Amino acid sequence: MKRKRYTEEQIAFALRQAESGTAVVEVTRKMGISEQTFYRWKKKFAGMGVAEVRRLKQLEEENKKLKQLVADLSLDKKMLQDVVQGKV
């Protein structure tokens, strides 16, 4: 089953709804998310506006890509070192 992605606006809206007094159960039911997801968002994005949430998500995605690039380059380096040393 494919995970649904929520926009920064949707996340911020859900958190604002709960802050304004709407029951968490009601917010999660309307959004179609679990309470666990809601509380994870709350822990991660508490006090952030839409712009900050968007920026955080962009930075996390960039970090993920950079980590993958480092892993790929490390593997390439190791293979080249093995070739130079005559191990392959």
SVG drawing of the C-alpha trace seen along z (x, -y; Angstrom):
<svg xmlns="http://www.w3.org/2000/svg" viewBox="-14 -30 63 40">
<polyline fill="none" stroke="black" stroke-width="0.4" points="0.0,0.0 1.5,-3.3 2.0,-5.9 0.0,-9.1 2.1,-12.3 0.7,-15.3 1.6,-18.8 3.1,-21.3 -0.2,-23.2 -2.1,-20.0 0.2,-19.2 0.2,-22.7 -3.7,-22.8 -4.0,-19.6 -1.8,-20.9 -3.6,-24.2 -6.9,-22.4 -5.8,-20.5 -4.3,-23.6 -7.6,-25.5 -9.4,-22.9 -10.6,-20.3 -10.2,-16.8 -7.2,-14.9 -9.4,-12.0 -11.6,-14.3 -8.6,-15.8 -7.1,-12.4 -10.4,-11.0 -10.9,-14.0 -7.4,-13.7 -7.4,-9.9 -4.3,-9.5 -3.5,-7.6 -3.0,-9.3 0.6,-8.0 1.1,-10.0 -0.5,-13.1 1.7,-13.0 4.8,-12.4 3.9,-15.5 3.3,-17.4 6.7,-16.4 8.5,-17.2 6.7,-20.4 5.3,-21.9 5.3,-25.7 6.4,-25.9 4.5,-27.7 3.9,-26.4 7.1,-28.0 9.3,-26.5 7.7,-23.0 8.3,-23.3 11.9,-24.3 12.5,-21.5 11.1,-18.9 13.3,-20.3 16.4,-20.1 15.6,-16.5 15.1,-15.5 18.4,-17.2 20.2,-15.5 18.8,-12.1 20.1,-12.6 23.5,-13.8 23.9,-10.7 23.1,-8.5 25.7,-10.3 28.3,-9.9 27.6,-6.2 27.8,-5.8 31.1,-7.8 32.6,-5.8 31.8,-2.6 33.3,-3.9 36.5,-5.0 36.8,-1.6 36.4,0.2 39.1,-2.0 41.5,-1.5 41.0,2.3 41.7,2.0 44.9,0.0 46.1,2.5 45.5,5.3 42.9,7.0 40.4,7.3"/>
</svg>
